[in-house]
Amino acid sequence: MLDERSEDAALDVTCREAAAWTSCYIDEHLSEQDKARMRMHLIRCLACRRYVDQIAMVRRLVAALPGPDPAPGRLARIRAFYSSRNREG
């Protein structure tokens, strides 16, 4: 029979697991149990909390970057295509 400490240890998330689960945690793709385990680890582990915060910040910054410029002439071709379709009615 497992004692209470052994059961708690089985639920603990290691720093290695926390790093591996970071994207799933941020994207909310963990099960409710794993999400709770991750939250408990982050409460106790400042290093992992900072890591998760850094990854989340990088994702937000990358998402805010402008997309690539369209190829030269592409925008004009798209406008011409839709302009001609609007005239045809």
C-alpha positions in Angstrom: 0.0 0.0 0.0 1.3 3.5 -0.9 1.6 6.0 1.9 0.3 9.6 1.4 3.8 10.9 0.5 4.3 8.3 -2.2 0.9 9.2 -3.8 1.9 12.9 -3.7 5.3 12.1 -5.3 3.6 10.2 -8.1 1.6 13.3 -8.9 4.6 15.7 -8.8 5.7 17.2 -12.1 9.5 17.4 -12.6 11.1 20.4 -14.1 11.9 18.3 -17.2 8.2 17.4 -17.6 7.2 21.0 -17.0 9.5 22.2 -19.8 8.1 19.4 -22.1 4.5 20.3 -21.3 4.9 24.1 -21.6 3.4 24.5 -25.1 0.5 22.2 -24.3 -0.1 24.1 -21.0 -0.1 27.5 -22.8 -2.4 26.1 -25.5 -4.7 24.5 -22.9 -4.2 21.0 -24.4 -3.5 19.2 -21.1 -6.0 17.1 -19.3 -7.6 18.7 -16.2 -5.4 16.5 -14.0 -2.2 17.3 -15.8 -3.2 21.0 -15.8 -3.6 20.9 -12.1 -0.3 19.1 -11.6 1.4 21.7 -13.8 -0.1 24.6 -11.8 1.0 23.1 -8.6 4.5 22.7 -9.9 4.6 26.3 -11.2 3.4 27.5 -7.7 6.4 25.8 -6.2 9.1 26.4 -8.9 10.1 29.9 -9.7 12.4 28.8 -12.5 9.7 26.9 -14.4 7.2 29.7 -13.8 9.6 32.1 -15.4 10.3 29.7 -18.3 6.5 29.3 -19.0 6.1 33.1 -18.8 9.0 33.7 -21.2 7.7 31.2 -23.8 4.2 32.8 -23.6 5.7 36.2 -24.0 7.7 35.1 -27.1 4.6 33.6 -28.6 2.7 36.9 -28.1 5.5 38.9 -29.6 5.9 36.6 -32.6 2.1 36.7 -33.2 2.2 40.5 -33.2 4.8 40.7 -35.9 3.5 41.7 -39.4 3.2 39.1 -42.0 5.4 38.9 -45.0 4.8 41.4 -47.8 3.0 39.9 -50.8 5.1 39.3 -53.9 5.4 42.4 -56.2 2.4 42.7 -58.4 0.4 40.1 -56.5 -1.8 42.7 -54.7 -2.6 44.4 -58.0 -3.6 41.1 -59.6 -5.9 40.2 -56.7 -7.5 43.7 -56.9 -7.9 43.4 -60.7 -9.5 39.9 -60.3 -12.1 41.0 -57.7 -12.7 44.3 -59.6 -13.5 42.4 -62.8 -15.8 40.0 -60.8 -17.7 42.9 -59.3 -18.3 44.4 -62.7 -19.6 41.1 -64.0 -22.0 41.2 -61.2 
